[in-house]
Amino acid sequence: MLKHITIEGVRNLTQAQVTLPAGASVLFGANGSGKTSFLEAIHLLGVGRSFRTHQSKPVIQHGMAHCRVVGEVQRGGRTTVMGLEKHRDGGVKARVSGENVPSLSELALHLPLVLLDTEGLGIVTGPPEGRRRLLDGTLFHVEQGFLSHWKRYALAVRQRNSGLRRGILGSDRAWRHEIAETGTLLTQQRQAVAEKIAHELATIAPALSDDLAGLEVVFRAGWDQKLSLFEAMERNADSDGARGFTQVGPHRADLRLMRDGVLAAEVLSRGQLKLALVALKLVQGVLIEGASSLPPLYLVDDLPAELDREHCGRVCEQLGAGRQVILTAVDRAPLVAAWGEEPLSLFHVEQGQVLVA
C-alpha cells in the first residue's frame, strides 16, 4: 500500500504531503482544485508518466523547472521509498530505495496501479493500441518473463522495419525467425491472460449492470492463426518489402469487446460503454491481485459525474473488501452514500492544498 506521498509542482499542487490509509479515501473539492492532479501524481510515481498527457510541460507547475513525487510503499513489514522527478525538457529521474532505476517499468513492480478513468473510453471504442496496453499492462504483473519477450519482439520488429524502409535487407530471413520465435511466445502469454480476462468479465460485468450480461472479449493474435507466425511472415515478405514495414504479428493484435457477436462499441450506449470500461479495469485489478504479493492501488476519478447513483453504488461495491482505493468527486455526499458501511477517509482539496476533512 502507498503509506505516504509528497508532491511538489505537479500542476497546481505546489507542495502536498499526505498520509494515506490502507482502505478507501475520497478527495473532494471544486473543479480545478487539484483532485485529479493528485491522482496524476500517483500515476507518475507508479508508471513514470501522466494519464492525461504524453508531454512533460503541462504536468509541471508554471515557473518551475521540474516536478517531484516521493512515496513510501509498505509491503508486509517493509517500507520502500520511491521517487520520480520530471523535467520540462522531457528528462526523467527515478529512484527506488536510493538507487537509480534502469527502466521506468521497475516503478510498477513497487506500486502497481489500476486507473478507473472513464475519459479513456478509447480503450473500448478506439483502435487496438489501447486494448493491447491494457492486456500487456496486466501481463506485466501476472506473467514472469513477459517484459523480456515483449522487448525482444519489439526490438526485432523495429530493426527489420528500419531495414525494409531503407531497402538494405538483401535477406531478412534471420529477422523473420527472431520475430516469429519471440512473437509466438508473446502471443501464447497474451492468449492465456485473455482467457482469464474473459472468465472474470463474465462475473464482474453483469454485477455492474444487467445490460452488460453477455459481454465478452475475443482475442485476435495479429495474423491468420491457420498459419504459424513464420509462415504468415513468409507469405507477406514481398509485400512487407514493398510497403517498408512488418504487416503481421503481435504488434497488430487486438482484444475485441463483443456482445452477441457484435462489437460492443456498435450496440452499447455511451453510459454502458463507460461501465464496460470500468468492468475491464476491475478485471485487470482482480488478476493482478491474484498473481502479486503486492495488491494494486485503485485510482478512481470522479465516478459520480460519469455514472448514475445506482451504477456508482455497484462499482463501489466491487471496489470494497479492504482494497486501497482513492476516489475523487466534487461533492463527497454521493460517494459516501455509494460506498456503504466500510470505513472511508475524507480529504478536502482546495486551491492545491490537500487537507484531512
Sequence and secondary structure as in RCSB ss.txt:
>XXXX:A:sequence
MLKHITIEGVRNLTQAQVTLPAGASVLFGANGSGKTSFLEAIHLLGVGRSFRTHQSKPVIQHGMAHCRVVGEVQR
GGRTTVMGLEKHRDGGVKARVSGENVPSLSELALHLPLVLLDTEGLGIVTGPPEGRRRLLDGTLFHVEQGFLSHW
KRYALAVRQRNSGLRRGILGSDRAWRHEIAETGTLLTQQRQAVAEKIAHELATIAPALSDDLAGLEVVFRAGWDQ
KLSLFEAMERNADSDGARGFTQVGPHRADLRLMRDGVLAAEVLSRGQLKLALVALKLVQGVLIEGASSLPPLYLV
DDLPAELDREHCGRVCEQLGAGRQVILTAVDRAPLVAAWGEEPLSLFHVEQGQVLVA
>XXXX:A:secstr
 EEEEEEEEETTEEEEEEE  SSEEEEE  TTSSHHHHHHHHHHHHHSS SS S SGGGB TT SEEEEEEEEEE
TTEEEEEEEEEETTS EEEEETTEE SSTHHHHHHS EEEE GGGTHHHHS HHHHHHHHHHHHHHHSTTHHHHH
HHHHHHHHHHHHHHHHT  S  HHHHHHHHHHHHHHHHHHHHHHHHHHHHHHHHHHHH GGGTTEEEEEE SS T
TS HHHHHHHTHHHHHHHTS  SSGGG EEEEEETTEEHHHHS HHHHHHHHHHHHHHHHHHHHHH SS  EEEE
  HHHHS HHHHHHHHHHH TT  EEEEESSHHHHHHHHTTS EEEEEEETTEEEE 
